[in-house]
Amino acid sequence: MDKINQICARLGLNSIMVQLYSLLYLSSKIMSLDEMVERLKISKGSVSVNIRALENYGAVRRVWIKGSRRDHYEAEPDIYKVILARVRALLRDRLSEADEMIGSSSDYLIAANAGVDNVQDAEAVAVFEQRLAEFRIMKDKVMSLFDFFNSEALDNLLLDKGSNRQAHKESTLFV
């Protein structure tokens, strides 16, 4: 379980999220928050906060049960889809941070250019401009990869829609 927690931590999931997803993923039934609290022996507040985060990540979904006022949840059964969505979100966040860094560096560069009054400073600004341009090119290439990473073709390949995983599931039913 420690190794799973380490892997999930890299995906931005804490140990309670891992426990909640695991409980729902391995469960044969939809569960209410109270049932999760009882099974995992953790506070209702913690379950509530973490289940909502998992819901935002697309790892679980709320299920309506006729006649019940309680919130019930089930896990997204396609674990590949869950992991891929989380990796995409993390990559999108890092690319957004890179965009912000480039923007603030560009602002700094404009201000630095205005205050240059000697050759040494001008050379330093020129090197900074070149490095920033190289970083921008690299970020654009990564964005192109990100666009491919978000493509339906890659989804079909990684999520193996419609063929091998279903065939594997069916073949293991008889083992």
HELIX and SHEET records of a PDB file:
HELIX    1   1 ASP A    2  ARG A   10  1                                   9    
HELIX    2   2 SER A   15  LEU A   26  1                                  12    
HELIX    3   3 LEU A   33  LEU A   40  1                                   8    
HELIX    4   4 LYS A   44  TYR A   57  1                                  14    
HELIX    5   5 ILE A   79  ALA A  114  1                                  36    
HELIX    6   6 VAL A  119  PHE A  149  1                                  31    
HELIX    7   7 GLU A  152  LEU A  158  1                                   7    
HELIX    8   8 ASN A  164  THR A  172  1                                   9    
SHEET    1   A 3 MET A  31  SER A  32  0                                        
SHEET    2   A 3 HIS A  72  ALA A  75 -1                                        
SHEET    3   A 3 VAL A  60  VAL A  63 -1                                        
END                                                                             
